[in-house]
Amino acid sequence: MTDGPSKVVSIAERAEQRQASAVDPKNPVHVAREFLRRGRIDGWDALLTVRGEFLAWNGQTHFEPIERALLARQIYELLEALGGKMNRHTVIEVQHALEAATVYRGAAPCWREGADGPAPDELVPLRNGVLDPSTRLLRPHSAGLFVTAVAPVEYDAAATCPAFDVFIANAVPDAESRVVLQRFFGMLVASRTTQYQRILALIGATRSGKGVLLRLLQRLVGEEQTAAPMLQSLGTRFGLAGLVGRSLAVVSDARVPVGQDAASAIEVLLRLSGEDLVYIDRKFGDAYSARLPCRIVLASNEVPRLPDFSSALAGRFVIIRTGASHYGHEDHGLEARLHAEASGILNWCLDGWDDLRKVGRLDQPDDGSGLVEVLRDAGSPIGQFVRECCIVDSSATISKLHMFSRWRDWCSDAGRSHAGTDSTFATMILAAAPAVRPMKLRDACGQRIPSWAGIRLRESGDA
């Protein structure tokens, strides 16, 4: 009986030796193929090249970048085992052959050719398996599913989160807002969808729980899947490169950019939340256009002033107002207790995802609706002027001079020192009221007067 296993091992070893002896150690392609064969996991190549970067299966859960120096060391070891030349030139040639042999065009998460399962965008890679949120079934990790990160959380269907329940009730006092927040967190944690085209904003006093919520969210999503940009950086040349491959962008202190950076950042926010193509420039790679499934969450002590004449961006926000400040009497052990309940908080998020799919929308809770108005008016004074002082009426006309004069008076009353010029006002009014159009009317003397059609000033009798 004791000879059986040793014979099996011996046969396997001889087969391995015969296969290795068929490899020409002078041929970099042969060496590369042998390298891949030896590292294969359950029939899957354990090395992939994605956009010029080597990614290796970590042996347990996912693919992660491998340093070229470490890869070179493994090639040296293989060349030594094969009796080949161990020099820098040979290693570079083998690396080049490996790069050519392992080019992979898929974007994580995705099933590799020959593998199949639920839609990969609807799966959640966790520390103890790959979770299907729709069925709550946990699958084992496999190199056949190309993922580049897992959240450091384990799924436990029976887990609860009593400390978190107390915390969230204090951090978000309004019950409707807690429901919406749970749905939003569920979408961020249990999916990669961008179909709701919403940006989450946590607005409230310092030490009111915003930072704790953001760090919990980052833990549930996974740091490898989270970017932490500044608003002003989003509009810069390489501002989007850091969002590639990330499903969440957290702006933990939303400081408002100025000048051209502000306009560019707002355009990026609109494109990302609107599922539009964005242009991605990289310092050490080719630029390209793509849709980034990266959802945005920001936090601020006050409503950010984001200049947007059309007010389109304000309509993308869901604002959750946080509670009272705990400044000076912080609970420094709170986060450790909450992190210990990560599995239970994950179940809370999954319940929110189930609820969101039933209702099919992310609505603004009434508690934060006033802050949305502040956001809209702060970003678009011209929009506030149109709402307060004008009536959009398809049959109405008004001279541009008269309208601009009323705008200057409104700015003066509102304490705005710069009303701009008539040309900048024209740009703003067209953005704030798209139905309005420029035209020229003739007066009683036949003179052509620059005018606006589709709008008039509000009168005392107007509702």
Contacts in CASP RR format, 6 or more apart in sequence:
PFRMAT RR
TARGET T0000
AUTHOR 0000-0000-0000
METHOD contacts of the structure
MODEL  1
MTDGPSKVVSIAERAEQRQASAVDPKNPVHVAREFLRRGRIDGWDALLTV
RGEFLAWNGQTHFEPIERALLARQIYELLEALGGKMNRHTVIEVQHALEA
ATVYRGAAPCWREGADGPAPDELVPLRNGVLDPSTRLLRPHSAGLFVTAV
APVEYDAAATCPAFDVFIANAVPDAESRVVLQRFFGMLVASRTTQYQRIL
ALIGATRSGKGVLLRLLQRLVGEEQTAAPMLQSLGTRFGLAGLVGRSLAV
VSDARVPVGQDAASAIEVLLRLSGEDLVYIDRKFGDAYSARLPCRIVLAS
NEVPRLPDFSSALAGRFVIIRTGASHYGHEDHGLEARLHAEASGILNWCL
DGWDDLRKVGRLDQPDDGSGLVEVLRDAGSPIGQFVRECCIVDSSATISK
LHMFSRWRDWCSDAGRSHAGTDSTFATMILAAAPAVRPMKLRDACGQRIP
SWAGIRLRESGDA
19 37 0 8 1.000
20 34 0 8 1.000
20 81 0 8 1.000
20 82 0 8 1.000
23 30 0 8 1.000
23 31 0 8 1.000
23 33 0 8 1.000
23 34 0 8 1.000
23 82 0 8 1.000
24 30 0 8 1.000
25 31 0 8 1.000
25 79 0 8 1.000
25 82 0 8 1.000
25 83 0 8 1.000
25 84 0 8 1.000
25 85 0 8 1.000
26 84 0 8 1.000
26 85 0 8 1.000
28 90 0 8 1.000
28 93 0 8 1.000
28 94 0 8 1.000
28 96 0 8 1.000
28 97 0 8 1.000
29 97 0 8 1.000
29 101 0 8 1.000
31 75 0 8 1.000
31 78 0 8 1.000
31 79 0 8 1.000
31 82 0 8 1.000
31 94 0 8 1.000
31 97 0 8 1.000
32 94 0 8 1.000
32 97 0 8 1.000
32 98 0 8 1.000
32 101 0 8 1.000
33 101 0 8 1.000
34 78 0 8 1.000
34 82 0 8 1.000
35 47 0 8 1.000
35 74 0 8 1.000
35 75 0 8 1.000
35 78 0 8 1.000
35 94 0 8 1.000
35 98 0 8 1.000
36 45 0 8 1.000
36 46 0 8 1.000
36 47 0 8 1.000
36 98 0 8 1.000
36 101 0 8 1.000
36 102 0 8 1.000
38 78 0 8 1.000
39 45 0 8 1.000
39 46 0 8 1.000
39 47 0 8 1.000
40 46 0 8 1.000
41 57 0 8 1.000
41 59 0 8 1.000
41 143 0 8 1.000
42 142 0 8 1.000
42 143 0 8 1.000
42 144 0 8 1.000
43 143 0 8 1.000
44 57 0 8 1.000
44 112 0 8 1.000
44 142 0 8 1.000
44 143 0 8 1.000
44 144 0 8 1.000
45 102 0 8 1.000
45 143 0 8 1.000
46 56 0 8 1.000
46 57 0 8 1.000
46 59 0 8 1.000
46 143 0 8 1.000
47 54 0 8 1.000
47 55 0 8 1.000
47 56 0 8 1.000
47 57 0 8 1.000
47 66 0 8 1.000
47 98 0 8 1.000
47 102 0 8 1.000
48 54 0 8 1.000
48 55 0 8 1.000
48 56 0 8 1.000
48 63 0 8 1.000
48 102 0 8 1.000
48 104 0 8 1.000
48 146 0 8 1.000
49 55 0 8 1.000
49 98 0 8 1.000
49 99 0 8 1.000
49 102 0 8 1.000
49 103 0 8 1.000
49 104 0 8 1.000
50 104 0 8 1.000
50 106 0 8 1.000
51 285 0 8 1.000
52 99 0 8 1.000
53 65 0 8 1.000
54 65 0 8 1.000
54 66 0 8 1.000
54 68 0 8 1.000
54 71 0 8 1.000
54 98 0 8 1.000
54 99 0 8 1.000
54 102 0 8 1.000
55 63 0 8 1.000
55 64 0 8 1.000
55 65 0 8 1.000
55 66 0 8 1.000
55 148 0 8 1.000
56 63 0 8 1.000
56 64 0 8 1.000
56 65 0 8 1.000
56 66 0 8 1.000
56 71 0 8 1.000
57 63 0 8 1.000
57 143 0 8 1.000
58 64 0 8 1.000
59 143 0 8 1.000
60 141 0 8 1.000
61 125 0 8 1.000
61 127 0 8 1.000
61 129 0 8 1.000
61 141 0 8 1.000
61 147 0 8 1.000
61 150 0 8 1.000
62 125 0 8 1.000
62 141 0 8 1.000
62 147 0 8 1.000
62 148 0 8 1.000
62 149 0 8 1.000
62 150 0 8 1.000
63 108 0 8 1.000
63 143 0 8 1.000
63 146 0 8 1.000
63 147 0 8 1.000
63 148 0 8 1.000
64 148 0 8 1.000
64 149 0 8 1.000
68 95 0 8 1.000
71 95 0 8 1.000
71 98 0 8 1.000
72 91 0 8 1.000
72 95 0 8 1.000
75 91 0 8 1.000
75 94 0 8 1.000
75 95 0 8 1.000
76 86 0 8 1.000
76 91 0 8 1.000
79 85 0 8 1.000
79 86 0 8 1.000
79 90 0 8 1.000
79 91 0 8 1.000
79 94 0 8 1.000
80 86 0 8 1.000
84 90 0 8 1.000
104 146 0 8 1.000
106 146 0 8 1.000
107 245 0 8 1.000
108 146 0 8 1.000
108 147 0 8 1.000
108 148 0 8 1.000
108 149 0 8 1.000
108 245 0 8 1.000
109 120 0 8 1.000
109 121 0 8 1.000
109 123 0 8 1.000
109 125 0 8 1.000
109 145 0 8 1.000
109 146 0 8 1.000
109 147 0 8 1.000
109 192 0 8 1.000
110 120 0 8 1.000
110 145 0 8 1.000
110 146 0 8 1.000
111 117 0 8 1.000
111 120 0 8 1.000
111 144 0 8 1.000
111 145 0 8 1.000
111 146 0 8 1.000
112 143 0 8 1.000
112 144 0 8 1.000
112 145 0 8 1.000
112 146 0 8 1.000
114 144 0 8 1.000
115 142 0 8 1.000
115 144 0 8 1.000
115 145 0 8 1.000
118 132 0 8 1.000
118 134 0 8 1.000
120 145 0 8 1.000
120 147 0 8 1.000
121 191 0 8 1.000
121 192 0 8 1.000
121 193 0 8 1.000
121 293 0 8 1.000
122 132 0 8 1.000
122 133 0 8 1.000
122 134 0 8 1.000
122 191 0 8 1.000
123 130 0 8 1.000
123 131 0 8 1.000
123 132 0 8 1.000
123 133 0 8 1.000
123 139 0 8 1.000
123 145 0 8 1.000
124 130 0 8 1.000
124 131 0 8 1.000
124 132 0 8 1.000
124 133 0 8 1.000
124 151 0 8 1.000
124 189 0 8 1.000
124 190 0 8 1.000
125 131 0 8 1.000
125 141 0 8 1.000
125 145 0 8 1.000
125 147 0 8 1.000
125 149 0 8 1.000
125 150 0 8 1.000
125 151 0 8 1.000
126 138 0 8 1.000
126 150 0 8 1.000
126 151 0 8 1.000
126 153 0 8 1.000
126 154 0 8 1.000
126 155 0 8 1.000
126 346 0 8 1.000
127 150 0 8 1.000
127 151 0 8 1.000
127 152 0 8 1.000
127 153 0 8 1.000
127 154 0 8 1.000
128 138 0 8 1.000
128 154 0 8 1.000
128 155 0 8 1.000
129 138 0 8 1.000
129 139 0 8 1.000
129 140 0 8 1.000
129 141 0 8 1.000
129 150 0 8 1.000
129 155 0 8 1.000
130 138 0 8 1.000
130 139 0 8 1.000
130 140 0 8 1.000
130 141 0 8 1.000
130 142 0 8 1.000
130 145 0 8 1.000
130 147 0 8 1.000
131 137 0 8 1.000
131 138 0 8 1.000
131 139 0 8 1.000
131 155 0 8 1.000
132 138 0 8 1.000
132 139 0 8 1.000
133 190 0 8 1.000
133 191 0 8 1.000
133 350 0 8 1.000
133 353 0 8 1.000
133 354 0 8 1.000
136 155 0 8 1.000
136 157 0 8 1.000
136 350 0 8 1.000
138 155 0 8 1.000
141 150 0 8 1.000
148 224 0 8 1.000
148 245 0 8 1.000
149 222 0 8 1.000
149 224 0 8 1.000
149 225 0 8 1.000
150 222 0 8 1.000
151 189 0 8 1.000
151 219 0 8 1.000
151 220 0 8 1.000
151 221 0 8 1.000
151 222 0 8 1.000
151 225 0 8 1.000
152 219 0 8 1.000
152 222 0 8 1.000
152 342 0 8 1.000
153 219 0 8 1.000
153 220 0 8 1.000
153 342 0 8 1.000
153 343 0 8 1.000
153 346 0 8 1.000
154 342 0 8 1.000
154 343 0 8 1.000
155 343 0 8 1.000
155 346 0 8 1.000
156 343 0 8 1.000
156 344 0 8 1.000
156 347 0 8 1.000
157 347 0 8 1.000
159 341 0 8 1.000
159 343 0 8 1.000
159 344 0 8 1.000
159 346 0 8 1.000
159 347 0 8 1.000
160 341 0 8 1.000
160 344 0 8 1.000
160 347 0 8 1.000
161 338 0 8 1.000
161 341 0 8 1.000
161 344 0 8 1.000
161 345 0 8 1.000
161 347 0 8 1.000
161 348 0 8 1.000
162 341 0 8 1.000
163 334 0 8 1.000
163 337 0 8 1.000
163 338 0 8 1.000
163 341 0 8 1.000
164 216 0 8 1.000
164 338 0 8 1.000
164 341 0 8 1.000
164 344 0 8 1.000
164 345 0 8 1.000
164 348 0 8 1.000
167 209 0 8 1.000
167 212 0 8 1.000
167 334 0 8 1.000
167 338 0 8 1.000
168 178 0 8 1.000
168 181 0 8 1.000
169 178 0 8 1.000
170 323 0 8 1.000
170 324 0 8 1.000
171 208 0 8 1.000
171 209 0 8 1.000
171 210 0 8 1.000
171 212 0 8 1.000
171 213 0 8 1.000
171 322 0 8 1.000
171 323 0 8 1.000
172 178 0 8 1.000
172 181 0 8 1.000
172 320 0 8 1.000
172 321 0 8 1.000
172 322 0 8 1.000
172 323 0 8 1.000
173 323 0 8 1.000
174 321 0 8 1.000
174 365 0 8 1.000
174 367 0 8 1.000
174 368 0 8 1.000
176 365 0 8 1.000
176 366 0 8 1.000
176 367 0 8 1.000
177 320 0 8 1.000
177 321 0 8 1.000
177 365 0 8 1.000
177 367 0 8 1.000
177 368 0 8 1.000
179 355 0 8 1.000
179 365 0 8 1.000
180 318 0 8 1.000
180 320 0 8 1.000
180 362 0 8 1.000
180 363 0 8 1.000
180 364 0 8 1.000
180 365 0 8 1.000
181 200 0 8 1.000
181 320 0 8 1.000
182 348 0 8 1.000
182 349 0 8 1.000
182 351 0 8 1.000
182 352 0 8 1.000
182 355 0 8 1.000
183 352 0 8 1.000
183 353 0 8 1.000
183 355 0 8 1.000
183 356 0 8 1.000
183 359 0 8 1.000
183 362 0 8 1.000
184 198 0 8 1.000
184 200 0 8 1.000
184 318 0 8 1.000
184 320 0 8 1.000
184 356 0 8 1.000
184 362 0 8 1.000
185 217 0 8 1.000
185 220 0 8 1.000
185 348 0 8 1.000
185 349 0 8 1.000
185 352 0 8 1.000
186 349 0 8 1.000
186 350 0 8 1.000
186 352 0 8 1.000
186 353 0 8 1.000
186 356 0 8 1.000
187 193 0 8 1.000
187 196 0 8 1.000
187 295 0 8 1.000
187 353 0 8 1.000
187 356 0 8 1.000
187 362 0 8 1.000
188 200 0 8 1.000
188 217 0 8 1.000
188 220 0 8 1.000
188 221 0 8 1.000
188 247 0 8 1.000
188 248 0 8 1.000
188 295 0 8 1.000
188 297 0 8 1.000
188 349 0 8 1.000
189 217 0 8 1.000
189 220 0 8 1.000
189 221 0 8 1.000
189 346 0 8 1.000
189 349 0 8 1.000
189 350 0 8 1.000
189 353 0 8 1.000
190 349 0 8 1.000
190 350 0 8 1.000
190 353 0 8 1.000
191 353 0 8 1.000
192 247 0 8 1.000
192 293 0 8 1.000
193 293 0 8 1.000
194 272 0 8 1.000
194 273 0 8 1.000
194 274 0 8 1.000
194 275 0 8 1.000
194 291 0 8 1.000
194 293 0 8 1.000
194 295 0 8 1.000
195 275 0 8 1.000
196 356 0 8 1.000
196 360 0 8 1.000
196 361 0 8 1.000
196 362 0 8 1.000
197 273 0 8 1.000
197 274 0 8 1.000
197 275 0 8 1.000
197 316 0 8 1.000
198 273 0 8 1.000
198 316 0 8 1.000
198 317 0 8 1.000
198 318 0 8 1.000
198 362 0 8 1.000
199 269 0 8 1.000
199 273 0 8 1.000
199 295 0 8 1.000
199 296 0 8 1.000
199 297 0 8 1.000
199 298 0 8 1.000
199 316 0 8 1.000
199 317 0 8 1.000
199 318 0 8 1.000
200 295 0 8 1.000
200 296 0 8 1.000
200 297 0 8 1.000
200 298 0 8 1.000
200 317 0 8 1.000
200 318 0 8 1.000
200 320 0 8 1.000
201 254 0 8 1.000
201 297 0 8 1.000
201 298 0 8 1.000
201 299 0 8 1.000
201 300 0 8 1.000
201 304 0 8 1.000
201 317 0 8 1.000
201 318 0 8 1.000
201 319 0 8 1.000
201 320 0 8 1.000
201 375 0 8 1.000
202 210 0 8 1.000
202 211 0 8 1.000
202 213 0 8 1.000
202 214 0 8 1.000
202 297 0 8 1.000
202 298 0 8 1.000
202 299 0 8 1.000
202 300 0 8 1.000
202 320 0 8 1.000
202 322 0 8 1.000
203 299 0 8 1.000
203 300 0 8 1.000
203 301 0 8 1.000
203 302 0 8 1.000
203 303 0 8 1.000
203 319 0 8 1.000
203 320 0 8 1.000
203 321 0 8 1.000
203 322 0 8 1.000
203 368 0 8 1.000
203 371 0 8 1.000
204 210 0 8 1.000
204 300 0 8 1.000
204 301 0 8 1.000
204 302 0 8 1.000
204 321 0 8 1.000
204 322 0 8 1.000
204 323 0 8 1.000
205 301 0 8 1.000
205 322 0 8 1.000
205 323 0 8 1.000
205 324 0 8 1.000
205 325 0 8 1.000
205 327 0 8 1.000
206 301 0 8 1.000
206 325 0 8 1.000
206 327 0 8 1.000
207 325 0 8 1.000
207 326 0 8 1.000
207 327 0 8 1.000
207 328 0 8 1.000
207 330 0 8 1.000
208 322 0 8 1.000
208 323 0 8 1.000
208 324 0 8 1.000
208 325 0 8 1.000
208 326 0 8 1.000
209 322 0 8 1.000
209 323 0 8 1.000
209 326 0 8 1.000
210 299 0 8 1.000
210 322 0 8 1.000
211 252 0 8 1.000
211 299 0 8 1.000
212 334 0 8 1.000
212 335 0 8 1.000
212 338 0 8 1.000
213 299 0 8 1.000
213 322 0 8 1.000
214 250 0 8 1.000
214 252 0 8 1.000
214 297 0 8 1.000
214 299 0 8 1.000
215 335 0 8 1.000
216 335 0 8 1.000
216 338 0 8 1.000
216 339 0 8 1.000
216 345 0 8 1.000
217 248 0 8 1.000
217 250 0 8 1.000
217 297 0 8 1.000
218 226 0 8 1.000
218 248 0 8 1.000
218 250 0 8 1.000
219 339 0 8 1.000
219 342 0 8 1.000
220 342 0 8 1.000
220 345 0 8 1.000
220 346 0 8 1.000
220 349 0 8 1.000
221 247 0 8 1.000
221 248 0 8 1.000
225 245 0 8 1.000
225 246 0 8 1.000
225 247 0 8 1.000
225 248 0 8 1.000
226 246 0 8 1.000
226 247 0 8 1.000
226 248 0 8 1.000
226 249 0 8 1.000
226 250 0 8 1.000
227 242 0 8 1.000
227 243 0 8 1.000
227 246 0 8 1.000
227 248 0 8 1.000
227 249 0 8 1.000
227 250 0 8 1.000
227 294 0 8 1.000
228 249 0 8 1.000
228 250 0 8 1.000
228 251 0 8 1.000
228 252 0 8 1.000
229 239 0 8 1.000
229 242 0 8 1.000
229 243 0 8 1.000
229 249 0 8 1.000
229 251 0 8 1.000
230 251 0 8 1.000
230 255 0 8 1.000
231 251 0 8 1.000
231 254 0 8 1.000
231 255 0 8 1.000
231 256 0 8 1.000
231 257 0 8 1.000
231 265 0 8 1.000
231 298 0 8 1.000
231 304 0 8 1.000
232 255 0 8 1.000
232 257 0 8 1.000
232 258 0 8 1.000
232 261 0 8 1.000
232 262 0 8 1.000
232 265 0 8 1.000
233 239 0 8 1.000
234 240 0 8 1.000
234 264 0 8 1.000
234 265 0 8 1.000
234 268 0 8 1.000
234 269 0 8 1.000
235 257 0 8 1.000
235 261 0 8 1.000
235 264 0 8 1.000
235 265 0 8 1.000
235 267 0 8 1.000
235 268 0 8 1.000
236 261 0 8 1.000
236 264 0 8 1.000
237 281 0 8 1.000
238 281 0 8 1.000
238 282 0 8 1.000
238 283 0 8 1.000
239 268 0 8 1.000
240 268 0 8 1.000
240 278 0 8 1.000
240 279 0 8 1.000
240 280 0 8 1.000
240 281 0 8 1.000
240 292 0 8 1.000
241 280 0 8 1.000
241 281 0 8 1.000
241 282 0 8 1.000
241 283 0 8 1.000
243 249 0 8 1.000
243 272 0 8 1.000
243 292 0 8 1.000
243 294 0 8 1.000
244 280 0 8 1.000
244 290 0 8 1.000
244 292 0 8 1.000
245 292 0 8 1.000
245 294 0 8 1.000
246 292 0 8 1.000
246 294 0 8 1.000
247 293 0 8 1.000
247 294 0 8 1.000
247 295 0 8 1.000
248 294 0 8 1.000
248 295 0 8 1.000
248 297 0 8 1.000
249 272 0 8 1.000
249 294 0 8 1.000
249 295 0 8 1.000
249 296 0 8 1.000
249 297 0 8 1.000
250 297 0 8 1.000
250 298 0 8 1.000
250 299 0 8 1.000
251 296 0 8 1.000
251 297 0 8 1.000
251 298 0 8 1.000
251 299 0 8 1.000
252 298 0 8 1.000
252 299 0 8 1.000
253 299 0 8 1.000
253 300 0 8 1.000
254 298 0 8 1.000
254 299 0 8 1.000
254 300 0 8 1.000
254 304 0 8 1.000
255 304 0 8 1.000
256 262 0 8 1.000
256 304 0 8 1.000
256 305 0 8 1.000
256 306 0 8 1.000
257 265 0 8 1.000
262 306 0 8 1.000
262 307 0 8 1.000
263 307 0 8 1.000
266 306 0 8 1.000
266 307 0 8 1.000
266 308 0 8 1.000
266 313 0 8 1.000
268 278 0 8 1.000
269 296 0 8 1.000
269 306 0 8 1.000
269 313 0 8 1.000
269 316 0 8 1.000
270 276 0 8 1.000
270 312 0 8 1.000
270 313 0 8 1.000
270 316 0 8 1.000
271 277 0 8 1.000
271 278 0 8 1.000
272 278 0 8 1.000
272 292 0 8 1.000
272 294 0 8 1.000
272 296 0 8 1.000
273 295 0 8 1.000
273 296 0 8 1.000
273 316 0 8 1.000
274 316 0 8 1.000
275 291 0 8 1.000
276 291 0 8 1.000
277 289 0 8 1.000
277 290 0 8 1.000
277 291 0 8 1.000
278 289 0 8 1.000
278 290 0 8 1.000
278 291 0 8 1.000
278 292 0 8 1.000
279 287 0 8 1.000
279 288 0 8 1.000
279 289 0 8 1.000
280 287 0 8 1.000
280 288 0 8 1.000
280 289 0 8 1.000
280 290 0 8 1.000
280 292 0 8 1.000
281 287 0 8 1.000
298 304 0 8 1.000
303 319 0 8 1.000
303 371 0 8 1.000
303 374 0 8 1.000
303 375 0 8 1.000
303 378 0 8 1.000
304 375 0 8 1.000
304 378 0 8 1.000
305 378 0 8 1.000
305 379 0 8 1.000
306 313 0 8 1.000
306 314 0 8 1.000
306 375 0 8 1.000
306 378 0 8 1.000
306 379 0 8 1.000
307 379 0 8 1.000
307 380 0 8 1.000
308 314 0 8 1.000
308 379 0 8 1.000
308 380 0 8 1.000
309 380 0 8 1.000
309 382 0 8 1.000
309 383 0 8 1.000
309 427 0 8 1.000
309 428 0 8 1.000
309 431 0 8 1.000
309 432 0 8 1.000
310 380 0 8 1.000
310 431 0 8 1.000
310 432 0 8 1.000
310 434 0 8 1.000
311 376 0 8 1.000
311 379 0 8 1.000
311 380 0 8 1.000
311 383 0 8 1.000
311 432 0 8 1.000
314 372 0 8 1.000
314 375 0 8 1.000
314 376 0 8 1.000
314 379 0 8 1.000
314 380 0 8 1.000
315 372 0 8 1.000
315 376 0 8 1.000
317 364 0 8 1.000
317 372 0 8 1.000
317 375 0 8 1.000
318 362 0 8 1.000
318 363 0 8 1.000
318 364 0 8 1.000
318 365 0 8 1.000
319 364 0 8 1.000
319 368 0 8 1.000
319 369 0 8 1.000
319 371 0 8 1.000
319 372 0 8 1.000
319 375 0 8 1.000
320 365 0 8 1.000
320 368 0 8 1.000
321 367 0 8 1.000
321 368 0 8 1.000
321 371 0 8 1.000
338 345 0 8 1.000
356 362 0 8 1.000
364 372 0 8 1.000
376 383 0 8 1.000
376 384 0 8 1.000
377 383 0 8 1.000
377 384 0 8 1.000
380 431 0 8 1.000
380 432 0 8 1.000
381 411 0 8 1.000
381 414 0 8 1.000
381 416 0 8 1.000
382 407 0 8 1.000
382 425 0 8 1.000
382 428 0 8 1.000
382 429 0 8 1.000
382 431 0 8 1.000
382 432 0 8 1.000
383 432 0 8 1.000
383 433 0 8 1.000
385 407 0 8 1.000
385 410 0 8 1.000
385 432 0 8 1.000
386 392 0 8 1.000
386 429 0 8 1.000
386 432 0 8 1.000
386 433 0 8 1.000
386 455 0 8 1.000
388 410 0 8 1.000
388 458 0 8 1.000
389 406 0 8 1.000
389 410 0 8 1.000
389 457 0 8 1.000
389 458 0 8 1.000
390 433 0 8 1.000
390 455 0 8 1.000
390 456 0 8 1.000
390 457 0 8 1.000
390 458 0 8 1.000
391 455 0 8 1.000
391 456 0 8 1.000
391 457 0 8 1.000
391 458 0 8 1.000
391 462 0 8 1.000
392 433 0 8 1.000
392 435 0 8 1.000
392 436 0 8 1.000
392 454 0 8 1.000
392 455 0 8 1.000
393 454 0 8 1.000
393 455 0 8 1.000
393 456 0 8 1.000
394 435 0 8 1.000
394 454 0 8 1.000
395 454 0 8 1.000
396 453 0 8 1.000
396 454 0 8 1.000
396 455 0 8 1.000
396 456 0 8 1.000
397 439 0 8 1.000
397 441 0 8 1.000
397 451 0 8 1.000
397 452 0 8 1.000
397 453 0 8 1.000
397 454 0 8 1.000
397 456 0 8 1.000
398 451 0 8 1.000
398 452 0 8 1.000
398 455 0 8 1.000
398 456 0 8 1.000
398 457 0 8 1.000
399 441 0 8 1.000
399 449 0 8 1.000
399 450 0 8 1.000
399 451 0 8 1.000
399 452 0 8 1.000
400 422 0 8 1.000
400 426 0 8 1.000
400 438 0 8 1.000
400 450 0 8 1.000
400 451 0 8 1.000
400 452 0 8 1.000
401 422 0 8 1.000
401 449 0 8 1.000
401 450 0 8 1.000
402 457 0 8 1.000
403 425 0 8 1.000
403 429 0 8 1.000
403 452 0 8 1.000
403 455 0 8 1.000
403 457 0 8 1.000
404 422 0 8 1.000
404 425 0 8 1.000
406 457 0 8 1.000
407 419 0 8 1.000
407 425 0 8 1.000
408 419 0 8 1.000
411 417 0 8 1.000
411 418 0 8 1.000
411 419 0 8 1.000
412 419 0 8 1.000
419 425 0 8 1.000
426 438 0 8 1.000
429 436 0 8 1.000
429 452 0 8 1.000
429 455 0 8 1.000
430 436 0 8 1.000
430 438 0 8 1.000
433 455 0 8 1.000
435 454 0 8 1.000
435 455 0 8 1.000
436 452 0 8 1.000
436 453 0 8 1.000
436 454 0 8 1.000
436 455 0 8 1.000
437 452 0 8 1.000
437 453 0 8 1.000
437 454 0 8 1.000
438 450 0 8 1.000
438 451 0 8 1.000
438 452 0 8 1.000
438 453 0 8 1.000
439 451 0 8 1.000
439 452 0 8 1.000
439 453 0 8 1.000
440 448 0 8 1.000
440 449 0 8 1.000
440 450 0 8 1.000
440 451 0 8 1.000
441 448 0 8 1.000
441 449 0 8 1.000
441 451 0 8 1.000
442 448 0 8 1.000
442 449 0 8 1.000
443 449 0 8 1.000
END
